[in-house]
Amino acid sequence: MIRPAPLVEAIEPMTPFIGPEELMRETGRSSLVRLGANESAFGPSPRAVTAMAAELERLAWYGDPESYELREALARKHGCRVEEVLVGAGIDDLMGLAVRAFVAPGAAALTTRGSYPTLNYHVNGYGGRLVYAHYRTDGRLDLDELVTVATRERAALIYLANPDNPSGTFVDRNEMQRFFEAMPHDVVFLLDEAYADFVDESSLLPMHVEDRLIRTRTFSKAYGLAGARIGYAITTERVIGILQKIRLHYGVNRNAQIGALASLSDEPFRRHVVESVAQAREDYYALGRELGLGSIESFTNFVCIDLGDPSRATAVMNALLRDHGVWIRKPGLPPLDRYVRVSAGTPPMREAFAAAFRDVVSAVPSLHA
Amino acid sequence: MIRPAPLVEAIEPMTPFIGPEELMRETGRSSLVRLGANESAFGPSPRAVTAMAAELERLAWYGDPESYELREALARKHGCRVEEVLVGAGIDDLMGLAVRAFVAPGAAALTTRGSYPTLNYHVNGYGGRLVYAHYRTDGRLDLDELVTVATRERAALIYLANPDNPSGTFVDRNEMQRFFEAMPHDVVFLLDEAYADFVDESSLLPMHVEDRLIRTRTFSKAYGLAGARIGYAITTERVIGILQKIRLHYGVNRNAQIGALASLSDEPFRRHVVESVAQAREDYYALGRELGLGSIESFTNFVCIDLGDPSRATAVMNALLRDHGVWIRKPGLPPLDRYVRVSAGTPPMREAFAAAFRDVVSAVPSLHA
């Protein structure tokens, strides 16, 4: 009889997300309007597609385990050194490394209750102790409570996504700088900037490196390469040296490196995506207003629309999938659980969503109506 | 001042492999004859390339986190259930999961000294205790010693690659079955079958599932998709349930799943690769004989050629890179460290290697000459 390691045996099974393919299998549908995972509806850059197509024959070669060319380009983009950039198989991968490196079994990792659940998955998986701050009722992060809890619980790591997922809210440069200074200085601040491409770089915490700051970015959102699994972390050479000791050296797909590098050279495409996403957000706000529903102002490629109560939000989400093949998600915990979260689609996807949403919202009454 | 978790702090830095891109940067070469990493010189299946090319635009979508279609095809191929197949980002990824799940800090993991070093990397990384059996002087695995050491050290996991890397030797079905029965039954047997496609399925341990057996396979070798990072494990639903608790659910590239699925349908291509590889091995044996050098009979897509002593083997490997841009590797530890290991190339690559090898071998004298 074999037995798992005690730490692994103790983990409660948890699937961070159910994928749309599973939902298609369950509902017997052969396609969905995919607005549930904040994938880019605008696809990868044509330049990235061309570059990857040209290299498919060479997929028999392992990718460069150092992702050197890509890291050079990223260092240029961010004005840091190549030794301060680490490439991984998406932010989820890098997040796992940061948790494994800095959250010893029993140590506290602090996040906002209801924020990106993959952080929780990793903390659970490495035997850390999850501690929480709460969203403010307006869907914004509570930076004061984060500092209070970090101090009280002697947190080893604080996680925060900015812009935030699933709320879409944003903490600007000055507020973020005050927060970073106010937190205990022996804490690793894991700053997930997956959605940073949708705001101005000048409104973000200025790019600099220090040991207690690990910021992560991705090619999954504005660059439209979610399926490629590629992202990066920026921090000090010392911290990267620690992550180097545990990372999967051959974990990143060769073509993902090539696509990411080509994407970086296509700034007009990224701007086009950012503008298209901004228009999609406006359309979703307007749709909400038309139906008497508020939205949280978003700084990302998705919008949270307020259905008034959690059960109605769940019923709307389920009816959209079941009756219309429109796949969205919703936050699972208060105070955000009365919202549905819709990713920015192309104009035809938005029309399909709007028609289905009007239909479903009118059919699912509010508890408070 | 931030501090890593004690277990991570204690890890000695170790890079399992230096990639050819790094060697190109160091030597200032813009290309190499790549015969060092047992990549397939015969590329991916044209069917896989076509399938992946058609889906590049949809790389904005995350891949199915369950890899369901691929697992279905693999279950059909191997006559097992879909719940008994787990897809990961290459065997390295799956190996990390198996070690994390079954080798608690301080527990013993047994391998053959000088065999595939990524296993050692993971055991190190999760705080396990590496214990070793030794290769026999003929380059074969010592199954008796593996059983003795596993019993004495109360190993939690035994790792073995069959066919073996870097020796290329093979343990056939009957011998493997005796070994599997002789080892303590509370040990997880991690059977790495990365090179299984180069031998007849009928000569391998029969396909069956039980908790104490995790076998891994890959699309990196015969299927020519090393850069895609995709492999799979076959074991019981119970063991997969344990690995599910810790795996990176969105870790596999979407296009890798598509390429792997298409590859499975192209059995003529795989046979063509296997035959081409067999011819390459014959060419390498013949080249060795011409130069008075023995080779280990190989059941893989590489051959170990005997240079007589470790320093000569190292000098030959280095001269091939430096003077000819021919990249090979060599085993690092006795008794295999007097060999160089050459991957099966295309006929032009073999010619380039042969010309360079003749030149270098005659220029680097044997210590015993």
Chai-1 contact restraints between the chains, C-beta under 6 A:
chainA,res_idxA,chainB,res_idxB,connection_type,confidence,min_distance_angstrom,max_distance_angstrom,comment,restraint_id
A,M1,B,D186,contact,1.0,0.0,6.0,A-B,restraint_1
A,I2,B,D186,contact,1.0,0.0,6.0,A-B,restraint_2
A,I2,B,V188,contact,1.0,0.0,6.0,A-B,restraint_3
A,I2,B,D211,contact,1.0,0.0,6.0,A-B,restraint_4
A,I2,B,R212,contact,1.0,0.0,6.0,A-B,restraint_5
A,P4,B,A101,contact,1.0,0.0,6.0,A-B,restraint_6
A,P4,B,F102,contact,1.0,0.0,6.0,A-B,restraint_7
A,P4,B,I242,contact,1.0,0.0,6.0,A-B,restraint_8
A,A5,B,A104,contact,1.0,0.0,6.0,A-B,restraint_9
A,V8,B,A101,contact,1.0,0.0,6.0,A-B,restraint_10
A,I11,B,K245,contact,1.0,0.0,6.0,A-B,restraint_11
A,P13,B,K245,contact,1.0,0.0,6.0,A-B,restraint_12
A,P16,B,H249,contact,1.0,0.0,6.0,A-B,restraint_13
A,G19,B,D64,contact,1.0,0.0,6.0,A-B,restraint_14
A,G19,B,P65,contact,1.0,0.0,6.0,A-B,restraint_15
A,E21,B,D64,contact,1.0,0.0,6.0,A-B,restraint_16
A,A37,B,Y62,contact,1.0,0.0,6.0,A-B,restraint_17
A,E39,B,A60,contact,1.0,0.0,6.0,A-B,restraint_18
A,E39,B,W61,contact,1.0,0.0,6.0,A-B,restraint_19
A,S40,B,A60,contact,1.0,0.0,6.0,A-B,restraint_20
A,G43,B,E57,contact,1.0,0.0,6.0,A-B,restraint_21
A,G43,B,A60,contact,1.0,0.0,6.0,A-B,restraint_22
A,P44,B,L59,contact,1.0,0.0,6.0,A-B,restraint_23
A,P44,B,A60,contact,1.0,0.0,6.0,A-B,restraint_24
A,V49,B,L56,contact,1.0,0.0,6.0,A-B,restraint_25
A,M52,B,L56,contact,1.0,0.0,6.0,A-B,restraint_26
A,A53,B,A53,contact,1.0,0.0,6.0,A-B,restraint_27
A,A53,B,L56,contact,1.0,0.0,6.0,A-B,restraint_28
A,L56,B,V49,contact,1.0,0.0,6.0,A-B,restraint_29
A,L56,B,M52,contact,1.0,0.0,6.0,A-B,restraint_30
A,L56,B,A53,contact,1.0,0.0,6.0,A-B,restraint_31
A,E57,B,G43,contact,1.0,0.0,6.0,A-B,restraint_32
A,L59,B,P44,contact,1.0,0.0,6.0,A-B,restraint_33
A,L59,B,L225,contact,1.0,0.0,6.0,A-B,restraint_34
A,L59,B,G227,contact,1.0,0.0,6.0,A-B,restraint_35
A,L59,B,A228,contact,1.0,0.0,6.0,A-B,restraint_36
A,A60,B,E39,contact,1.0,0.0,6.0,A-B,restraint_37
A,A60,B,S40,contact,1.0,0.0,6.0,A-B,restraint_38
A,A60,B,G43,contact,1.0,0.0,6.0,A-B,restraint_39
A,A60,B,P44,contact,1.0,0.0,6.0,A-B,restraint_40
A,A60,B,G224,contact,1.0,0.0,6.0,A-B,restraint_41
A,A60,B,A226,contact,1.0,0.0,6.0,A-B,restraint_42
A,W61,B,E39,contact,1.0,0.0,6.0,A-B,restraint_43
A,W61,B,G227,contact,1.0,0.0,6.0,A-B,restraint_44
A,Y62,B,A37,contact,1.0,0.0,6.0,A-B,restraint_45
A,Y62,B,A226,contact,1.0,0.0,6.0,A-B,restraint_46
A,Y62,B,G227,contact,1.0,0.0,6.0,A-B,restraint_47
A,G63,B,G227,contact,1.0,0.0,6.0,A-B,restraint_48
A,D64,B,G19,contact,1.0,0.0,6.0,A-B,restraint_49
A,D64,B,E21,contact,1.0,0.0,6.0,A-B,restraint_50
A,P65,B,G19,contact,1.0,0.0,6.0,A-B,restraint_51
A,A89,B,G251,contact,1.0,0.0,6.0,A-B,restraint_52
A,D92,B,L248,contact,1.0,0.0,6.0,A-B,restraint_53
A,D92,B,Y250,contact,1.0,0.0,6.0,A-B,restraint_54
A,D93,B,L248,contact,1.0,0.0,6.0,A-B,restraint_55
A,A101,B,P4,contact,1.0,0.0,6.0,A-B,restraint_56
A,A101,B,V8,contact,1.0,0.0,6.0,A-B,restraint_57
A,F102,B,P4,contact,1.0,0.0,6.0,A-B,restraint_58
A,A104,B,A5,contact,1.0,0.0,6.0,A-B,restraint_59
A,G125,B,I246,contact,1.0,0.0,6.0,A-B,restraint_60
A,D186,B,M1,contact,1.0,0.0,6.0,A-B,restraint_61
A,D186,B,I2,contact,1.0,0.0,6.0,A-B,restraint_62
A,V188,B,I2,contact,1.0,0.0,6.0,A-B,restraint_63
A,D211,B,I2,contact,1.0,0.0,6.0,A-B,restraint_64
A,R212,B,I2,contact,1.0,0.0,6.0,A-B,restraint_65
A,G224,B,A60,contact,1.0,0.0,6.0,A-B,restraint_66
A,L225,B,L59,contact,1.0,0.0,6.0,A-B,restraint_67
A,A226,B,A60,contact,1.0,0.0,6.0,A-B,restraint_68
A,A226,B,Y62,contact,1.0,0.0,6.0,A-B,restraint_69
A,G227,B,L59,contact,1.0,0.0,6.0,A-B,restraint_70
A,G227,B,W61,contact,1.0,0.0,6.0,A-B,restraint_71
A,G227,B,Y62,contact,1.0,0.0,6.0,A-B,restraint_72
A,G227,B,G63,contact,1.0,0.0,6.0,A-B,restraint_73
A,G227,B,R254,contact,1.0,0.0,6.0,A-B,restraint_74
A,A228,B,L59,contact,1.0,0.0,6.0,A-B,restraint_75
A,A228,B,N253,contact,1.0,0.0,6.0,A-B,restraint_76
A,R229,B,N253,contact,1.0,0.0,6.0,A-B,restraint_77
A,I242,B,P4,contact,1.0,0.0,6.0,A-B,restraint_78
A,K245,B,I11,contact,1.0,0.0,6.0,A-B,restraint_79
A,K245,B,P13,contact,1.0,0.0,6.0,A-B,restraint_80
A,I246,B,G125,contact,1.0,0.0,6.0,A-B,restraint_81
A,L248,B,D92,contact,1.0,0.0,6.0,A-B,restraint_82
A,L248,B,D93,contact,1.0,0.0,6.0,A-B,restraint_83
A,H249,B,P16,contact,1.0,0.0,6.0,A-B,restraint_84
A,Y250,B,D92,contact,1.0,0.0,6.0,A-B,restraint_85
A,G251,B,A89,contact,1.0,0.0,6.0,A-B,restraint_86
A,N253,B,A228,contact,1.0,0.0,6.0,A-B,restraint_87
A,N253,B,R229,contact,1.0,0.0,6.0,A-B,restraint_88
A,N253,B,N253,contact,1.0,0.0,6.0,A-B,restraint_89
A,R254,B,G227,contact,1.0,0.0,6.0,A-B,restraint_90
